[in-house]
Amino acid sequence: MKGRIQNRFFAALLAAATLPLAGVGFYSIHTHTEALRQLALAAARERVQLKVRKVDEVLHGIRDDLSYLSHSPVLFGLLDSSAAGPERWQEEVGRHFLAFAQNKSLYTCLRYLDESGREVVRAENDGLRLWLVPPEQLEDRRTQDYFWGASLLPPGVLHVSGADPTDGECREPVVRYALRVADRHDRKRGVLVADLFARKLVEAARQTSLSPEEQTSLLDAEGRPLSPIGAVPLRRQDLVGIRKQLLAGQASVVEQGDQTLSWAVVWPAGLPGAPPLWLLVDVAPKEAVFASVDRFLLVFAGVVALVLAAALALSLLLARRIAGPLAQLRDGARRIAGGAFAHRLQVHTHDEIEELAEEFNRMGQALQQTYQQLEERDAAKTERLNQMTHQLIESEKLAAVGQLAAGVVSMFAQQLQERPDLPPACREKLKIIERHAERIGRVTRSLLDFARAREYRRDALDLCHTLDHTLEAFAPRLEQVEVLRHYSFCPAPVLGDDEQLQQVFGNLVVNAIQAMGGKGRLRVEVTAVAGEVCATVADSGPGVPAEHLERVFEPFFTTKEVGQGTGLGLAISYGIVKAHGGRMSAANRPEGGAIFSVSLPCTQRKAP
């Protein structure tokens, strides 16, 4: 048992030490992890922007190269000599293109097209060798979009397009730059075209990759890759939403599975907003992007492990110091709970546990006193129960005598009514006497049933009619009493036993007449309150003494003189009302007299 107490204290102390740490830890993990994740995503956005800058550097160099070639002296010599002996200048331009392509290994093809769209010079570079295409193999390119697209642009503005390797002009995807050429007099003299493999741009962007697994790709505005780099998890239907962000110059990052996908815009023409638009897409594994988050979690886990170990050791030490005195408290409490209220705990720890032991001792003393008081009260109640049982037996005897008397009265009333010389007035009074004798018989039977369970009828009746019948029955005794009836809710439908309810109200009327000495004012009201029918009987008598109000419904309790009452009338009435699911209460009126209230549940059924 001692071990269990110690274990529980150990668990409680450990929980008290670790739960706040866990709460702070989880909150810290959440906030710091989220912050580190946002920083990692921001770094991914910055990294893709850095790749864009790398691509822009290459594209800027291409624009400078084309500008240089378009203003080279040998090209101007070719343009000026077009009317006479252009072959020599054509060779010079070809050698110049070859030397430039050898120096700039970026380009796979350099060509010059005259104003009609026919190739004049074309230098090829496959990465292994350089050569000039013979004049007889030069072709007419006037129908190509790069020719007429560049021809329509102002001087110095580049036309950018891509080429599929299936078009016959190149072996793999290329990016094609075209610049309109003008002579010394600023007249259109054709187009200068430079081709470079798209993979060169991707290779430039990959220089800033985070890991070897990171993939980079250039896509055109339709989502087609300019250079294949493997599968890029970007759906075409996503491009509509992406373009809205990219046109605003924003780089975006999303998480897809175990990878992060970041992208940014590239304007190959050198002018933001000028077509075409490219997308630079970067795919990196999450473990590389969120490496800082993983490192933070690893360090945090180590710190938490150390703190938990310290909390574990401290909790175990405190549990051992607390468990011993608590075991003493437990054993003492068991003895007190077993009835040894005189037992006193002896704990001397000079702390709160000792104070708790003193409280246990005071509790035991209080329990001892309370137990003695309960024994005395139980003895008194047992004596009173014996007295009430004796009174109940006597009441049953009296009820039997009353029932016999009622039968005799009823028999004589019937015999008198059979006399032919009896006046009508006497005959009517004999009927009333007979009805009252029958009611007396029913009341005495109720007295006999007081100690026995009884089932009451549940008929739909009007409580107003029940009160009227009751007052009619006691009309001879009410001749000198002013009876006021105030039925604000009539008919008042309730479910109940009409005879039993007449007995209740008859008892209240008789008590009121006796309290007023046969003279005074009797007020009977019927109201409806919160789904209940409330009937009140109020008299103008002296009222009930305040100290007796709480006991008026107790069996055999009476304030009348000896021989004037049995003390069962209100008790029987209270039982009848309660059996009907109602409530009964008594109070004194401020203007004098007593008022008794009977509340019964209202019903939707109509009384017959």
Sequence and secondary structure as in RCSB ss.txt:
>XXXX:A:sequence
MKGRIQNRFFAALLAAATLPLAGVGFYSIHTHTEALRQLALAAARERVQLKVRKVDEVLHGIRDDLSYLSHSPVL
FGLLDSSAAGPERWQEEVGRHFLAFAQNKSLYTCLRYLDESGREVVRAENDGLRLWLVPPEQLEDRRTQDYFWGA
SLLPPGVLHVSGADPTDGECREPVVRYALRVADRHDRKRGVLVADLFARKLVEAARQTSLSPEEQTSLLDAEGRP
LSPIGAVPLRRQDLVGIRKQLLAGQASVVEQGDQTLSWAVVWPAGLPGAPPLWLLVDVAPKEAVFASVDRFLLVF
AGVVALVLAAALALSLLLARRIAGPLAQLRDGARRIAGGAFAHRLQVHTHDEIEELAEEFNRMGQALQQTYQQLE
ERDAAKTERLNQMTHQLIESEKLAAVGQLAAGVVSMFAQQLQERPDLPPACREKLKIIERHAERIGRVTRSLLDF
ARAREYRRDALDLCHTLDHTLEAFAPRLEQVEVLRHYSFCPAPVLGDDEQLQQVFGNLVVNAIQAMGGKGRLRVE
VTAVAGEVCATVADSGPGVPAEHLERVFEPFFTTKEVGQGTGLGLAISYGIVKAHGGRMSAANRPEGGAIFSVSL
PCTQRKAP
>XXXX:A:secstr
 HHHHHHHHHHHHHHHHHHHHHHHHHHHHHHHHHHHHHHHHHHHHHHHHHHHHHHHHHHHHHHHHHHHHHT HHH
HHHHHTTTS HHHHHHHHHHHHHHHHHH TTEEEEEEE TTSBEEEEEEE SS EEE  GGG  B TTSHHHHHH
HTS TT EEEEEE GGGSS SS EEEEEEEEE TT  EEEEEEEEEEHHHHHHHHGGG SSTT EEEEE TTS B
SS  S     GGGHHHHHHHHHTT  EEEEETTEEEEEEEE TTSSTTSS  EEEEEEEEHHHHTHHHHHHHHHH
HHHHHHHHHHHHHHHHHHHHHHHHHHHHHHHHHHHHHTT TT       SSHHHHHHHHHHHHHHHHHHHHHHHH
HHHHHHHHHHHHHHHHHHHHHHHHHHHHHHHHHHHHHHHHHHT TT  HHHHHHHHHHHHHHHHHHHHHHHHHTT
TS      EEEEHHHHHHHHHHHTTGGGTTEEEEEEESS S EEEE HHHHHHHHHHHHHHHHHHHTT EEEEEE
EEEETTEEEEEEEESS    GGGGGGTTSTT   S TTT  S HHHHHHHHHHHTT EEEEEE TTSSEEEEEEE
EB SS   
